[in-house]
Structure formats: structure tokens, C-alpha cells
Amino acid sequence: MRVGIVSDTHDDLAAVEAAVALFDREGVDAVVHCGDFVAPFSVTPFDGVGDGPDGGVDFYAVRGNNDGEWAVQSTVELFGTYLGEAGTLSFGCGAGGGSAGGADAVNVAVTHGTSGVVVDALVDCGDYDYVFHGHTHAHGVEERDGTVRVNPGGLPIPVDGADDAFRVAILDVGADADGAAGADAVTHHELDL
């Protein structure tokens, strides 16, 4: 199973469309947006990920600190699952794909990342295999005591430490991971805008 991870798209439709195109090419089974869509019009293109004979992919999103329009929630809920300020997911790798528990499932916590204290607490509590977050616009992956913190990155912004290009990430879970686990199962992709 492959999970696309994206954050901080900030109404940039070129970035959203580039992420959707990459996730389609890479054949992801689910997409997690770590917040900061900003307005509902930049949510709807994600409904097209994986549109084909078998239908679309599972879509999950959390609220970011710049998601000022509350209609973002209702727009996500038209085709996906809105997790609010934070949520947990379990991605399995059974024959049916999708989100499911099981012996080979990975447990994921998702938050926007506005509070570094909260992100660190989620990583350090030991309850999750992965913690996804955004907010900093700086991609990264870090493994601590068996939990992997993943920030896919975001649009480039003029802030110290932020990425100079738009990036997203893909997590390969289970059989799709080709033996990779933990931080090695995460791949960041730089997208041309």
C-alpha cells in the first residue's frame, strides 16, 4: 500500500495539480493532507486522485492554521474524511488495500504541526509507527525510538529553514515497501511548478 502525504498547498492550484498528478503516476492508495489548503477550491482537485475504473483513493485531511474557511471541512467530507485538528489512521496491506487494521498495519497520527510540543509528544509517546505533520514548509523524516516523524514539506516561503521547492512524500507500507521499513519507507518528491 502506498500513501501520498502533502501539506501546506495554500491555494496554489499548480502545486495541488502537481501533487495529484504525481500521486496518480505513483499509484497511491490513499492521500493524507496535513492542513493549510486555505480555501475550499484548493481541496476539490484531490477528489480526482486515482479516478479510474476502480474509483478514487481514500482521502484524509486535518485542519491547518491557515484554513480560515470552515467550508474546507464540508468540501473534504464530500469525498474524504476530515479529521479535525488531529486524527489517527491505520493503514493495512491486506488484499483489499485501503485503511484497515491487521498484523501488518501501521498506525499513524496526523496533525498540522502548529505546535512542535504536540508533534514531539505524538512521536515520543510510542503509540504510533508514523506521525505526519506539516506547517514548517520544510520536508523531513526522523526516526526516534521506533516512531517516524514525516513532514512532506510545502510551498516555498520566505522563512528560515523552509524548503526552496514544493515537495510531497510517499510512504510505502507492507508488501509495496520492497523490504523498506521505518524512515526508509518514506520517499520525498520535489515537484516542478
C-alpha positions in Angstrom: 0.0 0.0 0.0 1.2 3.5 -0.9 0.2 6.6 1.0 0.7 10.1 -0.5 1.4 12.8 2.0 1.0 16.5 1.3 0.8 19.7 3.3 0.7 23.5 3.0 -0.7 23.9 -0.5 -2.0 27.4 0.3 -4.5 27.8 -2.6 -1.7 27.2 -5.1 -3.6 25.2 -7.8 -0.4 24.5 -9.7 1.0 22.8 -6.6 -2.2 20.9 -6.0 -2.4 19.7 -9.6 1.3 18.6 -9.5 0.7 16.6 -6.3 -2.4 15.0 -7.8 -0.5 14.1 -11.0 2.4 12.6 -9.0 0.1 10.6 -6.8 -1.7 9.3 -9.9 1.6 8.3 -11.6 2.9 6.6 -8.4 -0.4 4.7 -7.9 -1.1 5.7 -4.3 -3.9 4.0 -2.5 -4.6 6.9 0.0 -3.7 10.6 0.3 -3.3 12.4 3.6 -3.3 16.2 3.6 -1.7 17.7 6.7 -3.6 21.0 6.5 -3.4 24.5 5.1 -5.4 24.1 2.0 -6.7 27.7 2.9 -9.9 27.7 0.8 -12.3 25.0 -0.5 -11.5 25.4 -4.2 -8.0 24.0 -3.5 -9.5 20.9 -1.8 -11.6 19.7 -4.8 -8.8 18.6 -7.2 -7.8 15.9 -4.7 -11.1 14.2 -5.4 -9.5 13.2 -8.8 -6.6 11.2 -7.4 -6.9 7.6 -8.7 -10.0 8.2 -10.7 -10.1 5.3 -13.0 -12.1 2.1 -13.5 -11.6 1.2 -9.8 -12.6 4.6 -8.5 -10.7 7.1 -6.4 -8.4 6.7 -3.4 -9.1 7.2 0.3 -8.5 10.9 1.2 -7.9 12.2 4.7 -7.2 15.8 5.9 -6.6 17.8 9.1 -7.2 21.5 9.7 -4.3 23.8 9.3 -3.8 27.2 11.0 -4.5 29.0 7.7 -7.6 27.0 6.8 -9.8 30.1 7.5 -12.8 29.0 5.6 -14.8 26.5 7.6 -16.2 25.2 4.3 -12.9 23.3 3.9 -14.3 20.7 6.2 -17.6 20.2 4.3 -15.7 20.2 1.0 -13.3 17.4 2.2 -16.3 15.4 3.5 -17.8 15.4 0.0 -15.3 12.7 -1.0 -13.0 12.0 2.0 -12.6 12.0 5.8 -12.0 15.2 7.7 -10.0 14.5 10.9 -10.4 17.9 12.6 -7.4 19.3 14.4 -5.7 15.9 14.5 -6.6 12.3 14.0 -5.3 8.7 13.8 -5.3 6.3 10.9 -4.4 2.7 10.4 -3.1 1.6 7.0 -3.1 -2.1 6.3 -1.7 -4.0 3.5 -4.2 -6.7 3.0 -5.6 -7.8 -0.3 -8.3 -5.1 -0.2 -5.9 -2.3 0.4 -7.4 0.9 1.9 -7.4 1.7 5.6 -7.6 -1.4 7.7 -6.1 -2.8 10.8 -4.3 -6.1 10.9 -1.0 -7.6 11.8 0.9 -5.7 9.1 -0.9 -2.4 9.7 0.9 0.8 10.6 -0.7 3.3 13.0 -0.4 7.0 12.0 -1.1 10.2 13.9 -1.8 13.2 11.8 -1.7 16.9 12.8 -0.9 20.1 11.1 2.1 20.7 13.3 1.4 24.2 14.6 2.7 23.1 18.0 6.1 21.5 18.0 5.3 20.3 21.5 2.3 18.3 20.3 4.3 16.8 17.4 7.1 15.8 19.7 4.6 14.3 22.2 2.9 12.2 19.4 6.3 11.0 18.3 7.6 10.3 21.8 4.5 8.6 23.2 5.3 5.4 21.3 1.7 4.7 20.2 2.3 5.4 16.5 4.5 4.0 13.8 4.4 7.3 11.9 3.4 10.9 12.8 2.6 13.1 9.8 2.6 16.9 10.0 3.4 20.0 8.0 3.3 23.7 9.0 7.1 24.4 8.7 7.2 24.1 4.9 10.4 22.1 5.5 10.4 18.4 4.4 12.0 15.9 6.7 11.9 12.4 8.1 13.2 11.4 11.5 13.1 8.1 13.4 13.0 8.2 17.2 12.5 5.0 19.3 10.5 3.2 16.6 8.3 6.2 15.6 8.9 8.1 12.3 8.1 11.8 12.1 7.3 12.7 8.5 6.9 16.3 7.2 6.2 16.2 3.4 7.2 19.9 3.0 5.1 22.5 1.5 5.2 25.5 -0.8 8.5 27.5 -0.6 8.0 30.5 1.7 10.5 33.2 2.8 11.1 31.8 6.2 14.4 30.5 7.6 14.6 26.7 7.2 11.7 26.4 4.7 12.2 24.4 1.5 13.1 26.2 -1.7 10.8 23.9 -3.8 7.4 22.3 -3.3 7.7 18.7 -2.0 5.4 15.9 -1.1 6.1 12.4 0.3 5.0 8.8 -0.3 5.0 6.1 2.4 5.3 2.5 1.2 3.6 0.2 3.6 3.9 -3.6 3.7 4.5 -5.6 0.5 4.8 -2.4 -1.6 7.8 -1.3 0.5 10.2 -3.8 -1.0 11.6 -4.6 2.4 11.9 -0.9 3.4 10.6 0.0 6.9 10.6 3.0 9.2 12.2 6.1 7.7 13.5 4.1 4.7 9.8 3.5 3.6 9.4 7.3 3.0 10.4 9.0 -0.2 10.2 12.8 -0.8 9.5 14.1 -4.2 10.3 17.6 -5.5 7.7 18.9 -7.8 8.1 21.4 -10.6 5.6 24.2 -10.6 
